[in-house]
Amino acid sequence: MTPNAAEVLKAGKQLSLDEQIELIDTLSATALPDPDAHERKWTEECHRRLAELVSGEVQGIPLEEVLRESKELLTDPTVSTRD
């Protein structure tokens, strides 16, 4: 945390609960002016990935292989199954 942010946090802690909530809401609205933007970007990413699969540009990995590799990784984290 930067010194500036630490100062703001220290000052914010001295506010009443209502003032803290108002400050949080205001900062959140500033940081995330469009709360649906993340959802739209993720939807776009899903469509892009699906198009790559359908076109044959990429190949999917069979579920059995994913599960096997996941189990190996969980059992032995030093195992690297993909480069």
N, C-alpha and C positions, 0 to 999 in steps of 0.2 A: 504494500500500500504506500502510495506517495505521501510525503509530508502534508501536502494540501488536502488530500483525501482524509488523512488521519485527523487533521484539524476540523474538517467538516463533520466527521464522525463524532468527534469529541463534543462539538457544539450541538449536534443532532441528539445526542444522548441526554442533553440537558433540557430538551423540549418536552412539552407535555405529550401524553400519548396521542391525543388528537392531532397535535402539530407534527409529530413524527409520522403518523399515518398520511397526513396531507403531503408532507415532504416526500415520503416514499412514492406515493401516487404520482406526484409531479415529476420526480426523477425517472420513474418507470415510463411515464408517457413520453418523456424526452428521449430516453434511451431506446424505446421501442414504439416509435410513433405509429407503426402499423402492425398491430399484434398478429394479423393474419399473414404477414409476409413470410414468416418461417414455414407455415403450412403450405403456402403456394409454392415456395422454393422446393420443399420436399416433394410435393406432387409433381412438379416439373422434372425433378431428378428421377422419380419413379417411372414417369413416362419415357424419359430418355433411356433408362436402363432396359425397359421393356422393348423399346424400338430396337436397341442393340441386339437383344435376344432374338426377336422375331426376324430381323434382317440376317442373322447368322454372323454378325460382326463379332460377337462373343458367344461362348458356350456356357451353359449353366453347369453347376457341379451337382451330381446326383446326391440326393439326401443321405443315402447310406454312407457315402464318402465323407460328407460334412460331419455326420454324427460320429463316424469312426475317428476322424481327425480331431474333433472336439474332445472326445473321450481321451485320446492320447495326450492332448495338450493339458487337460485337467489332471490327468494322472501323473504326467511328467512334463512340467513346464519348460524343460530344456529341449524338448522335442520340437523341431521346426519342420512342418510338413510342406510348407509353401515357401518359395523364394520371393 
